[in-house]
């Protein structure tokens, strides 16, 4: 149930988001109210500060602290081959159509710490398409992107990564894509060299042109309806005709959006852009 707009806590959160926008340029004001409220209060709890006024003051006067808070306010959860059935569909139904292009542009929007970008790179490598592909992976969080660029992950995650890869229809050994040392695994250069990671605010920054496939999985669920609509417009402006839009398992396009996005694999929330 929506919060009372006159509630003091609601007002303080609204003022905090406005202050972040003015000070740092990040626009979180149209994120889902329930989600952003929960994340702001969690940030307050982690900070050890007494109240939201103190949190706002520290955010505005300590950019390094703000960087830490921003990670918590935005979505930074990812896995290699998350939802294996989706990657199996990508391999068997989308890749054959991508083969028709002489060069392939891929955009992972909201890439977090990079696992899904590396997952798609593995699929394209195994299907013989990576050499003619450029993958762009973007996120609002500079810290998450630094992690993604390094391509280093805890060895504790390896069993889950390998199981997801196998269930997605992988055709090789997952171990062939990383090196292991000191309880960590590092993604090999053959994948990292094909991915450009850089900071991008999906709400405020520019569109990309002539993308053949856009991944934006489990991001739109944290946006309000108007913001979702604006972002979907940005995606339609970034895709070439017939390009693919891949959303998360809980994200479905509403009827008005079907005017430009046709269902391709609705069971995996994958759509194709239809130009006017």
Secondary structure, 3 states (H helix, E strand, C coil): CCCCCCCHHHHHHHHHHHHHHHHHCCCCCCECHHHHHHHHHHHHHHHCCCCHHHHHHHHHHCHHHHHHHHHHHCCCCCCCCCCHHHHHHHHHHHHHHHCCCCCEEEEEECCCCCHHHHHHHHHHHHCCCHHHEEEEEEECCHHHHHHHHHCEEEHHHHHHHHHHHHHCCCCCCHHHHEEEECCEEEECHHHHCCEEEEECCCCCCCCCCCEEEEEECCCHHHECHHHHHHHHHHHHHHEEEEEEEEECCCCCCCHHHHHCEEEEEHHHCEEEECCC
